Amino acid sequence: MHAQEKLTVIIPVGGKATRLMPLTAETSKACLRLLNRPLVEFSMLSLARQGIRNFIFGVKGYTNYRDLYDYFESGYGFSARYGITPRVHIKYQPNVDDLGSADSARINMEYYDVRNPVFAVQGDNIFDVNLKEIIEFHREKEATITIALREVENVEGYGIAELNKDNRILRFVEKPKPEEAPSKLANTGLYVVSPEIRKIFKEKGVKKIMEERKRLDFGYDFIPYVVSTGRPVYGYILKGCWYDVGTPQRYLDAMRDMLEGKFTSLRDFGGKIEGLNVWVQGESPESLKRRREIIRKIKLGKIEVEGSVLIGRHCKIGDGVRIVNSCIDNYTRIGNNVTIVNSAIMDRVIIGDGAEIKDSIIGRHVTIHSSLQKPTRISAISVIADDVLVETGSILKAAKVYPHQHVKGELENQTLLKAC
């Protein structure tokens, strides 16, 4: 048995994902659609293909549990979908509210009596990590915790590590000013954790943190405590790609990078058109029929595609449509003369004639009315949540629209919680 097969992966999914609002108003961030599948499925698939068979979702709250359990259940469907044998086993945090990511790990390691090393990952991260390499590093260093670090340009958005020459972590500085940063190595939220932390969780110092702060987060609380006790905590420099898909802009950045092939191990969309960086998905007879029609229109120039484009199953696209560096999810209907640039269109969306969507995210089951005479325009990192109706001729710039709303007119740098 390979070392990675003995690992248990714990994925804490307890936060409210406020930075991704309104997309996460009624949807777990781990289950947000990205490139036509739930966000967390990318990391799970990467790990499963490297031998991981045991996953625990550290869920807290109704929405997180409902979305993850309804989609993944115990892992049978996920395993069958990707041909993973022996199958993956997925468990869920008991009905206990945790105080943060480290507390979620504590609860689940105790409840499920996890005695092997744990790989803790974040539900809104996408990464390309060599598991064998990071586990060997962890063992060679005899580390209590190994943290995957990634060099970043903007240090102000992350916890930044200070290392010695042996890559041992001396301290973390949370969101420092550039001139105060000890390095450019950011905490990615990926941790290899030795089983001995079950004993550390029971120490008085940890209990004191939980009592005083009402929180036990890996980055803010637990790791600084472990470092302060003199235990070996090391930083592993991540060579593969990594994204914290925590904001709409980062979501779009990750989408584009994945389409362009920067995550080589995660680029198996299926349905690639020869000679183009374009994928049109379809498996059933009816979806294959629509796939052939879309490809025919692309070859005839009736649909113009530029850059990297992913089009899902059962989509219907009119004439004169231009799609640039974007993703169109399953069952979407697009009218004539529509322009979509650097945007994500989730599943079951209807887009009327002449609409323009640029640098924006459109949620599930959204209807965008538009006409050639009065085109609807959506741009500037606008985020439209699920089940929204946008009226003909509406103009949305840097707008945020919560689920089930009715939009009419202009909305710029505003958040719509209730109907106009």
FIZAKOL-659130 format. One record per residue (C-alpha): residue number from 1; residue in three letters; z, y negated, x negated. Coordinates in Angstrom, 2 decimals. Layout:
N
> k | r | z | y | x
> NUM | ALA | Z | Y | X;
...
END
This chain:
420
> k | r | z | y | x
> 1 | MET | 0.00 | 0.00 | 0.00;
> 2 | HIS | -0.94 | -3.44 | -1.32;
> 3 | ALA | 1.81 | -6.02 | -1.77;
> 4 | GLN | 0.33 | -8.26 | 0.91;
> 5 | GLU | 0.49 | -5.44 | 3.47;
> 6 | LYS | 4.29 | -5.52 | 3.18;
> 7 | LEU | 4.41 | -9.23 | 3.98;
> 8 | THR | 5.43 | -10.49 | 7.39;
> 9 | VAL | 3.79 | -13.75 | 8.40;
> 10 | ILE | 5.92 | -16.17 | 10.42;
> 11 | ILE | 4.12 | -19.05 | 12.12;
> 12 | PRO | 6.57 | -21.63 | 13.53;
> 13 | VAL | 5.01 | -23.26 | 16.59;
> 14 | GLY | 7.75 | -25.32 | 18.14;
> 15 | GLY | 6.78 | -28.95 | 17.77;
> 16 | LYS | 5.19 | -31.18 | 20.38;
> 17 | ALA | 2.29 | -32.17 | 18.09;
> 18 | THR | 2.58 | -35.84 | 19.02;
> 19 | ARG | -0.02 | -36.86 | 16.42;
> 20 | LEU | -2.65 | -34.85 | 18.29;
> 21 | MET | -1.83 | -36.26 | 21.70;
> 22 | PRO | -3.35 | -36.29 | 24.28;
> 23 | LEU | -5.08 | -33.00 | 23.32;
> 24 | THR | -1.68 | -31.30 | 23.07;
> 25 | ALA | -0.21 | -32.75 | 26.27;
> 26 | GLU | -0.70 | -29.40 | 28.01;
> 27 | THR | -1.94 | -27.20 | 25.16;
> 28 | SER | -0.17 | -25.67 | 22.17;
> 29 | LYS | -1.53 | -27.22 | 18.97;
> 30 | ALA | -2.03 | -23.71 | 17.59;
> 31 | CYS | -4.40 | -22.96 | 20.48;
> 32 | LEU | -6.49 | -26.12 | 20.34;
> 33 | ARG | -10.16 | -25.22 | 20.30;
> 34 | LEU | -11.79 | -25.76 | 16.89;
> 35 | LEU | -15.28 | -24.46 | 16.21;
> 36 | ASN | -15.15 | -22.43 | 19.42;
> 37 | ARG | -11.90 | -20.57 | 18.83;
> 38 | PRO | -8.15 | -21.33 | 18.76;
> 39 | LEU | -7.12 | -23.26 | 15.66;
> 40 | VAL | -4.54 | -20.73 | 14.47;
> 41 | GLU | -7.05 | -17.87 | 14.63;
> 42 | PHE | -8.73 | -19.04 | 11.42;
> 43 | SER | -5.61 | -18.61 | 9.28;
> 44 | MET | -4.66 | -15.37 | 11.04;
> 45 | LEU | -8.10 | -13.91 | 10.43;
> 46 | SER | -8.07 | -14.90 | 6.77;
> 47 | LEU | -4.67 | -13.25 | 6.29;
> 48 | ALA | -5.53 | -10.14 | 8.31;
> 49 | ARG | -8.64 | -9.58 | 6.21;
> 50 | GLN | -6.38 | -9.60 | 3.14;
> 51 | GLY | -4.14 | -6.87 | 4.53;
> 52 | ILE | -1.55 | -8.66 | 6.67;
> 53 | ARG | -0.67 | -6.62 | 9.75;
> 54 | ASN | 2.59 | -8.14 | 10.99;
> 55 | PHE | 2.73 | -11.62 | 12.51;
> 56 | ILE | 5.56 | -13.40 | 14.28;
> 57 | PHE | 4.94 | -16.55 | 16.29;
> 58 | GLY | 8.02 | -18.76 | 16.08;
> 59 | VAL | 7.41 | -20.22 | 19.52;
> 60 | LYS | 9.61 | -22.77 | 21.25;
> 61 | GLY | 8.85 | -24.24 | 24.65;
> 62 | TYR | 6.85 | -23.04 | 27.63;
> 63 | THR | 3.43 | -24.36 | 26.58;
> 64 | ASN | 3.54 | -22.86 | 23.09;
> 65 | TYR | 4.66 | -19.45 | 24.34;
> 66 | ARG | 2.28 | -19.36 | 27.31;
> 67 | ASP | -0.84 | -20.30 | 25.36;
> 68 | LEU | -0.21 | -18.03 | 22.39;
> 69 | TYR | 0.94 | -15.00 | 24.38;
> 70 | ASP | -1.84 | -15.29 | 26.96;
> 71 | TYR | -4.48 | -15.35 | 24.22;
> 72 | PHE | -3.10 | -13.01 | 21.53;
> 73 | GLU | -0.59 | -10.80 | 23.41;
> 74 | SER | 0.46 | -8.04 | 20.99;
> 75 | GLY | -2.66 | -8.22 | 18.83;
> 76 | TYR | -4.92 | -5.51 | 20.30;
> 77 | GLY | -7.66 | -7.91 | 21.40;
> 78 | PHE | -7.59 | -9.92 | 18.17;
> 79 | SER | -7.89 | -6.72 | 16.11;
> 80 | ALA | -10.74 | -5.34 | 18.22;
> 81 | ARG | -12.62 | -8.66 | 18.21;
> 82 | TYR | -12.80 | -8.72 | 14.41;
> 83 | GLY | -12.79 | -4.99 | 13.67;
> 84 | ILE | -9.40 | -5.02 | 11.95;
> 85 | THR | -7.97 | -1.54 | 11.34;
> 86 | PRO | -5.20 | -0.52 | 11.40;
> 87 | ARG | -4.54 | -3.10 | 14.08;
> 88 | VAL | -2.48 | -6.27 | 13.82;
> 89 | HIS | 0.96 | -6.39 | 15.45;
> 90 | ILE | 2.09 | -9.73 | 16.90;
> 91 | LYS | 5.66 | -10.49 | 17.97;
> 92 | TYR | 7.24 | -13.60 | 19.43;
> 93 | GLN | 10.44 | -15.51 | 18.79;
> 94 | PRO | 13.22 | -14.53 | 21.18;
> 95 | ASN | 14.05 | -17.05 | 23.89;
> 96 | VAL | 16.16 | -19.19 | 21.57;
> 97 | ASP | 15.46 | -22.82 | 20.71;
> 98 | ASP | 15.28 | -23.38 | 16.97;
> 99 | LEU | 16.13 | -26.53 | 15.02;
> 100 | GLY | 12.96 | -26.58 | 12.94;
> 101 | SER | 10.58 | -24.42 | 10.92;
> 102 | ALA | 13.23 | -22.93 | 8.62;
> 103 | ASP | 15.54 | -22.22 | 11.54;
> 104 | SER | 12.67 | -20.42 | 13.27;
> 105 | ALA | 12.27 | -18.23 | 10.19;
> 106 | ARG | 16.05 | -17.60 | 10.18;
> 107 | ILE | 16.10 | -16.57 | 13.84;
> 108 | ASN | 13.13 | -14.23 | 13.56;
> 109 | MET | 14.12 | -12.61 | 10.27;
> 110 | GLU | 17.50 | -11.73 | 11.78;
> 111 | TYR | 16.24 | -10.70 | 15.21;
> 112 | TYR | 13.47 | -8.45 | 13.88;
> 113 | ASP | 15.49 | -7.39 | 10.80;
> 114 | VAL | 12.78 | -8.49 | 8.36;
> 115 | ARG | 13.65 | -7.11 | 4.92;
> 116 | ASN | 10.33 | -7.69 | 3.16;
> 117 | PRO | 9.01 | -10.98 | 1.78;
> 118 | VAL | 7.81 | -13.51 | 4.33;
> 119 | PHE | 4.78 | -15.79 | 4.24;
> 120 | ALA | 5.57 | -18.82 | 6.39;
> 121 | VAL | 2.57 | -20.89 | 7.49;
> 122 | GLN | 2.03 | -23.80 | 9.84;
> 123 | GLY | 0.23 | -23.40 | 13.16;
> 124 | ASP | -1.95 | -26.47 | 12.64;
> 125 | ASN | -3.03 | -25.65 | 9.08;
> 126 | ILE | -6.34 | -24.16 | 7.98;
> 127 | PHE | -6.34 | -22.69 | 4.50;
> 128 | ASP | -8.19 | -20.42 | 2.11;
> 129 | VAL | -5.51 | -18.76 | -0.02;
> 130 | ASN | -5.72 | -15.73 | -2.31;
> 131 | LEU | -2.71 | -13.76 | -1.08;
> 132 | LYS | -2.69 | -11.27 | -3.94;
> 133 | GLU | -2.61 | -14.10 | -6.46;
> 134 | ILE | 0.20 | -16.09 | -4.85;
> 135 | ILE | 2.33 | -12.96 | -4.37;
> 136 | GLU | 1.89 | -11.97 | -8.02;
> 137 | PHE | 2.85 | -15.51 | -9.04;
> 138 | HIS | 5.95 | -15.32 | -6.83;
> 139 | ARG | 7.04 | -12.02 | -8.38;
> 140 | GLU | 6.33 | -13.02 | -11.97;
> 141 | LYS | 8.48 | -16.12 | -11.54;
> 142 | GLU | 11.18 | -14.14 | -9.71;
> 143 | ALA | 11.20 | -17.02 | -7.26;
> 144 | THR | 13.39 | -17.40 | -4.23;
> 145 | ILE | 10.68 | -19.54 | -2.64;
> 146 | THR | 7.13 | -20.23 | -3.80;
> 147 | ILE | 5.43 | -23.25 | -2.27;
> 148 | ALA | 1.67 | -23.64 | -2.21;
> 149 | LEU | 0.84 | -27.13 | -3.51;
> 150 | ARG | -2.43 | -28.97 | -3.17;
> 151 | GLU | -3.60 | -32.10 | -4.99;
> 152 | VAL | -4.18 | -34.99 | -2.57;
> 153 | GLU | -5.38 | -38.56 | -2.97;
> 154 | ASN | -3.17 | -40.14 | -0.30;
> 155 | VAL | 0.35 | -39.20 | -1.36;
> 156 | GLU | 1.94 | -41.40 | 1.32;
> 157 | GLY | 1.26 | -38.83 | 4.01;
> 158 | TYR | 2.96 | -35.83 | 2.37;
> 159 | GLY | 5.99 | -34.44 | 0.59;
> 160 | ILE | 5.13 | -34.69 | -3.12;
> 161 | ALA | 6.51 | -32.27 | -5.71;
> 162 | GLU | 7.89 | -32.94 | -9.17;
> 163 | LEU | 7.42 | -29.92 | -11.44;
> 164 | ASN | 8.43 | -28.94 | -14.94;
> 165 | LYS | 5.99 | -27.39 | -17.41;
> 166 | ASP | 6.62 | -23.94 | -15.95;
> 167 | ASN | 5.75 | -25.09 | -12.40;
> 168 | ARG | 9.37 | -24.92 | -11.33;
> 169 | ILE | 10.06 | -27.49 | -8.63;
> 170 | LEU | 12.64 | -30.08 | -9.60;
> 171 | ARG | 12.52 | -32.15 | -6.41;
> 172 | PHE | 10.39 | -33.38 | -3.53;
> 173 | VAL | 9.75 | -36.99 | -2.61;
> 174 | GLU | 8.83 | -37.39 | 1.06;
> 175 | LYS | 5.89 | -39.73 | 1.72;
> 176 | PRO | 6.32 | -41.85 | -1.42;
> 177 | LYS | 4.53 | -45.05 | -2.29;
> 178 | PRO | 1.73 | -44.29 | -4.79;
> 179 | GLU | 3.60 | -45.93 | -7.67;
> 180 | GLU | 6.73 | -43.87 | -6.92;
> 181 | ALA | 5.03 | -40.48 | -6.56;
> 182 | PRO | 6.02 | -37.96 | -9.28;
> 183 | SER | 2.60 | -36.26 | -8.95;
> 184 | LYS | -0.26 | -35.83 | -6.52;
> 185 | LEU | 0.77 | -32.30 | -5.56;
> 186 | ALA | 1.54 | -32.09 | -1.85;
> 187 | ASN | 3.58 | -29.50 | 0.00;
> 188 | THR | 1.05 | -27.62 | 2.16;
> 189 | GLY | 3.67 | -25.95 | 4.34;
> 190 | LEU | 2.72 | -22.49 | 3.01;
> 191 | TYR | 5.73 | -20.62 | 1.64;
> 192 | VAL | 6.29 | -17.18 | 0.14;
> 193 | VAL | 9.94 | -16.46 | 0.81;
> 194 | SER | 12.08 | -13.68 | -0.67;
> 195 | PRO | 14.27 | -11.62 | 1.69;
> 196 | GLU | 17.42 | -12.98 | 0.03;
> 197 | ILE | 17.09 | -16.18 | 2.03;
> 198 | ARG | 18.72 | -14.32 | 4.92;
> 199 | LYS | 21.94 | -14.62 | 2.91;
> 200 | ILE | 21.24 | -18.25 | 2.00;
> 201 | PHE | 20.87 | -19.13 | 5.70;
> 202 | LYS | 24.50 | -18.04 | 6.18;
> 203 | GLU | 25.91 | -20.29 | 3.46;
> 204 | LYS | 28.26 | -23.12 | 4.37;
> 205 | GLY | 25.88 | -25.72 | 2.95;
> 206 | VAL | 23.09 | -24.66 | 5.30;
> 207 | LYS | 25.42 | -24.53 | 8.29;
> 208 | LYS | 26.63 | -28.03 | 7.44;
> 209 | ILE | 23.04 | -29.33 | 7.38;
> 210 | MET | 22.39 | -27.81 | 10.79;
> 211 | GLU | 25.57 | -29.26 | 12.26;
> 212 | GLU | 25.11 | -32.76 | 10.86;
> 213 | ARG | 21.34 | -33.18 | 11.16;
> 214 | LYS | 20.73 | -30.96 | 14.18;
> 215 | ARG | 17.69 | -29.80 | 12.22;
> 216 | LEU | 16.66 | -27.17 | 9.68;
> 217 | ASP | 13.12 | -27.83 | 8.52;
> 218 | PHE | 11.66 | -26.14 | 5.44;
> 219 | GLY | 10.37 | -29.31 | 3.79;
> 220 | TYR | 13.03 | -31.82 | 4.75;
> 221 | ASP | 16.16 | -29.68 | 4.68;
> 222 | PHE | 16.07 | -26.07 | 3.51;
> 223 | ILE | 13.96 | -26.28 | 0.35;
> 224 | PRO | 15.86 | -29.31 | -1.04;
> 225 | TYR | 19.08 | -27.38 | -0.41;
> 226 | VAL | 17.80 | -24.26 | -2.21;
> 227 | VAL | 16.63 | -26.39 | -5.16;
> 228 | SER | 20.04 | -28.10 | -5.29;
> 229 | THR | 21.79 | -24.73 | -5.68;
> 230 | GLY | 19.79 | -24.00 | -8.84;
> 231 | ARG | 17.82 | -21.13 | -7.37;
> 232 | PRO | 14.23 | -20.73 | -8.62;
> 233 | VAL | 11.73 | -22.54 | -6.41;
> 234 | TYR | 8.20 | -22.68 | -7.82;
> 235 | GLY | 4.96 | -24.44 | -7.01;
> 236 | TYR | 1.73 | -22.47 | -6.83;
> 237 | ILE | -1.35 | -24.69 | -7.18;
> 238 | LEU | -3.67 | -23.84 | -4.31;
> 239 | LYS | -7.27 | -23.47 | -5.47;
> 240 | GLY | -8.89 | -22.87 | -2.09;
> 241 | CYS | -9.38 | -25.34 | 0.73;
> 242 | TRP | -6.52 | -26.54 | 2.90;
> 243 | TYR | -6.29 | -28.85 | 5.88;
> 244 | ASP | -3.37 | -30.14 | 7.87;
> 245 | VAL | -5.23 | -30.55 | 11.17;
> 246 | GLY | -2.51 | -32.86 | 12.45;
> 247 | THR | -4.49 | -35.88 | 13.65;
> 248 | PRO | -7.81 | -36.38 | 15.47;
> 249 | GLN | -9.43 | -37.70 | 12.28;
> 250 | ARG | -8.26 | -34.70 | 10.26;
> 251 | TYR | -9.46 | -32.42 | 13.04;
> 252 | LEU | -12.97 | -33.87 | 12.78;
> 253 | ASP | -12.85 | -33.78 | 8.97;
> 254 | ALA | -11.87 | -30.10 | 9.00;
> 255 | MET | -14.57 | -29.29 | 11.55;
> 256 | ARG | -17.26 | -30.89 | 9.43;
> 257 | ASP | -16.08 | -29.36 | 6.15;
> 258 | MET | -15.97 | -25.90 | 7.71;
> 259 | LEU | -19.47 | -26.33 | 9.13;
> 260 | GLU | -20.71 | -27.43 | 5.70;
> 261 | GLY | -19.25 | -24.34 | 4.05;
> 262 | LYS | -16.23 | -25.65 | 2.16;
> 263 | PHE | -14.18 | -22.81 | 3.69;
> 264 | THR | -16.49 | -20.00 | 2.63;
> 265 | SER | -14.25 | -17.18 | 3.86;
> 266 | LEU | -14.03 | -18.70 | 7.35;
> 267 | ARG | -17.69 | -19.42 | 7.99;
> 268 | ASP | -18.64 | -16.40 | 10.09;
> 269 | PHE | -19.73 | -18.10 | 13.29;
> 270 | GLY | -22.63 | -15.75 | 14.02;
> 271 | GLY | -26.07 | -16.68 | 15.29;
> 272 | LYS | -27.36 | -18.69 | 12.33;
> 273 | ILE | -30.90 | -20.06 | 12.63;
> 274 | GLU | -32.94 | -19.20 | 9.55;
> 275 | GLY | -33.64 | -22.20 | 7.34;
> 276 | LEU | -31.14 | -24.47 | 9.09;
> 277 | ASN | -27.41 | -25.10 | 8.88;
> 278 | VAL | -27.30 | -24.47 | 12.62;
> 279 | TRP | -25.63 | -21.68 | 14.58;
> 280 | VAL | -26.35 | -20.83 | 18.22;
> 281 | GLN | -24.00 | -18.13 | 19.47;
> 282 | GLY | -24.70 | -15.51 | 22.12;
> 283 | GLU | -24.10 | -11.81 | 22.71;
> 284 | SER | -24.54 | -10.90 | 26.39;
> 285 | PRO | -28.04 | -10.72 | 27.92;
> 286 | GLU | -27.64 | -14.04 | 29.73;
> 287 | SER | -26.16 | -15.89 | 26.73;
> 288 | LEU | -28.90 | -14.48 | 24.49;
> 289 | LYS | -31.45 | -15.80 | 26.96;
> 290 | ARG | -29.95 | -19.29 | 26.72;
> 291 | ARG | -29.72 | -18.96 | 22.94;
> 292 | ARG | -33.44 | -18.22 | 22.72;
> 293 | GLU | -34.21 | -21.23 | 24.93;
> 294 | ILE | -32.15 | -23.57 | 22.72;
> 295 | ILE | -33.81 | -22.25 | 19.55;
> 296 | ARG | -37.24 | -22.67 | 21.16;
> 297 | LYS | -36.45 | -26.30 | 21.98;
> 298 | ILE | -35.20 | -26.93 | 18.44;
> 299 | LYS | -38.42 | -25.55 | 16.96;
> 300 | LEU | -40.51 | -27.64 | 19.36;
> 301 | GLY | -38.54 | -30.79 | 18.54;
> 302 | LYS | -37.20 | -31.15 | 22.08;
> 303 | ILE | -33.68 | -30.80 | 20.65;
> 304 | GLU | -33.11 | -32.62 | 17.36;
> 305 | VAL | -30.39 | -31.24 | 15.09;
> 306 | GLU | -29.25 | -32.83 | 11.84;
> 307 | GLY | -26.70 | -31.70 | 9.29;
> 308 | SER | -24.47 | -28.80 | 10.36;
> 309 | VAL | -24.25 | -27.87 | 14.03;
> 310 | LEU | -22.52 | -25.06 | 15.95;
> 311 | ILE | -23.53 | -24.35 | 19.56;
> 312 | GLY | -21.53 | -21.83 | 21.57;
> 313 | ARG | -22.41 | -19.19 | 24.14;
> 314 | HIS | -23.94 | -19.88 | 27.56;
> 315 | CYS | -24.80 | -23.52 | 26.77;
> 316 | LYS | -27.59 | -25.41 | 28.49;
> 317 | ILE | -29.15 | -28.38 | 26.68;
> 318 | GLY | -31.77 | -30.75 | 28.07;
> 319 | ASP | -34.75 | -32.41 | 26.39;
> 320 | GLY | -34.53 | -35.34 | 24.00;
> 321 | VAL | -31.04 | -34.40 | 22.86;
> 322 | ARG | -29.89 | -35.30 | 19.33;
> 323 | ILE | -26.93 | -33.46 | 17.77;
> 324 | VAL | -25.61 | -34.39 | 14.31;
> 325 | ASN | -22.75 | -32.65 | 12.43;
> 326 | SER | -21.06 | -31.55 | 15.65;
> 327 | CYS | -19.73 | -28.55 | 17.54;
> 328 | ILE | -20.63 | -27.70 | 21.13;
> 329 | ASP | -18.31 | -25.09 | 22.67;
> 330 | ASN | -19.12 | -22.35 | 25.18;
> 331 | TYR | -20.47 | -22.95 | 28.71;
> 332 | THR | -21.26 | -26.62 | 28.07;
> 333 | ARG | -24.09 | -28.34 | 29.95;
> 334 | ILE | -25.84 | -31.30 | 28.34;
> 335 | GLY | -28.39 | -33.44 | 30.17;
> 336 | ASN | -31.50 | -35.15 | 28.82;
> 337 | ASN | -31.59 | -37.78 | 26.06;
> 338 | VAL | -27.95 | -37.28 | 25.05;
> 339 | THR | -26.75 | -38.22 | 21.54;
> 340 | ILE | -23.78 | -36.42 | 19.95;
> 341 | VAL | -22.78 | -37.40 | 16.40;
> 342 | ASN | -19.80 | -36.21 | 14.31;
> 343 | SER | -18.02 | -35.00 | 17.43;
> 344 | ALA | -16.36 | -31.94 | 18.94;
> 345 | ILE | -17.24 | -30.95 | 22.49;
> 346 | MET | -14.92 | -28.24 | 23.79;
> 347 | ASP | -15.82 | -25.59 | 26.35;
> 348 | ARG | -17.11 | -26.06 | 29.91;
> 349 | VAL | -17.96 | -29.74 | 29.44;
> 350 | ILE | -20.69 | -31.43 | 31.50;
> 351 | ILE | -22.48 | -34.40 | 29.91;
> 352 | GLY | -24.92 | -36.48 | 31.95;
> 353 | ASP | -28.28 | -37.95 | 30.93;
> 354 | GLY | -28.34 | -40.62 | 28.25;
> 355 | ALA | -24.70 | -40.32 | 27.19;
> 356 | GLU | -23.71 | -41.24 | 23.62;
> 357 | ILE | -20.73 | -39.56 | 21.97;
> 358 | LYS | -19.89 | -40.49 | 18.38;
> 359 | ASP | -16.90 | -39.66 | 16.16;
> 360 | SER | -14.88 | -38.36 | 19.10;
> 361 | ILE | -13.23 | -35.26 | 20.58;
> 362 | ILE | -13.94 | -34.18 | 24.14;
> 363 | GLY | -11.47 | -31.68 | 25.63;
> 364 | ARG | -12.03 | -28.69 | 27.88;
> 365 | HIS | -13.60 | -28.90 | 31.33;
> 366 | VAL | -14.41 | -32.62 | 31.03;
> 367 | THR | -17.17 | -34.15 | 33.16;
> 368 | ILE | -18.97 | -37.17 | 31.71;
> 369 | HIS | -21.24 | -38.80 | 34.27;
> 370 | SER | -24.06 | -40.85 | 32.79;
> 371 | SER | -27.59 | -42.00 | 33.54;
> 372 | LEU | -30.50 | -43.37 | 31.55;
> 373 | GLN | -30.05 | -46.70 | 33.36;
> 374 | LYS | -26.25 | -46.82 | 32.83;
> 375 | PRO | -25.39 | -44.61 | 29.84;
> 376 | THR | -21.79 | -43.69 | 29.17;
> 377 | ARG | -20.70 | -44.36 | 25.57;
> 378 | ILE | -17.71 | -42.77 | 23.82;
> 379 | SER | -16.96 | -43.61 | 20.17;
> 380 | ALA | -14.53 | -44.59 | 17.38;
> 381 | ILE | -12.23 | -41.54 | 17.38;
> 382 | SER | -11.82 | -41.50 | 21.13;
> 383 | VAL | -9.91 | -38.45 | 22.32;
> 384 | ILE | -10.47 | -37.18 | 25.86;
> 385 | ALA | -8.07 | -34.45 | 26.96;
> 386 | ASP | -8.77 | -31.59 | 29.36;
> 387 | ASP | -10.10 | -31.89 | 32.91;
> 388 | VAL | -10.99 | -35.60 | 32.76;
> 389 | LEU | -13.70 | -37.25 | 34.86;
> 390 | VAL | -15.58 | -40.13 | 33.22;
> 391 | GLU | -17.71 | -42.27 | 35.52;
> 392 | THR | -21.28 | -43.39 | 34.82;
> 393 | GLY | -21.59 | -46.39 | 32.52;
> 394 | SER | -18.06 | -46.18 | 31.13;
> 395 | ILE | -17.48 | -47.46 | 27.59;
> 396 | LEU | -14.67 | -45.85 | 25.58;
> 397 | LYS | -13.81 | -47.01 | 22.05;
> 398 | ALA | -10.81 | -45.62 | 20.17;
> 399 | ALA | -9.48 | -44.55 | 23.55;
> 400 | LYS | -7.01 | -41.80 | 24.39;
> 401 | VAL | -7.20 | -40.24 | 27.83;
> 402 | TYR | -4.58 | -37.75 | 29.04;
> 403 | PRO | -5.45 | -34.67 | 31.14;
> 404 | HIS | -6.70 | -34.87 | 34.74;
> 405 | GLN | -7.51 | -38.59 | 34.65;
> 406 | HIS | -10.39 | -40.49 | 36.25;
> 407 | VAL | -11.97 | -43.05 | 33.91;
> 408 | LYS | -14.12 | -45.93 | 35.10;
> 409 | GLY | -15.25 | -49.03 | 33.20;
> 410 | GLU | -14.25 | -50.05 | 29.67;
> 411 | LEU | -11.36 | -48.65 | 27.67;
> 412 | GLU | -10.89 | -49.90 | 24.09;
> 413 | ASN | -7.89 | -49.14 | 21.87;
> 414 | GLN | -6.00 | -48.03 | 24.95;
> 415 | THR | -4.23 | -44.92 | 26.18;
> 416 | LEU | -4.83 | -43.83 | 29.76;
> 417 | LEU | -1.97 | -41.91 | 31.33;
> 418 | LYS | -2.92 | -42.59 | 34.94;
> 419 | ALA | -6.23 | -43.14 | 36.70;
> 420 | CYS | -7.90 | -46.53 | 36.38;
END
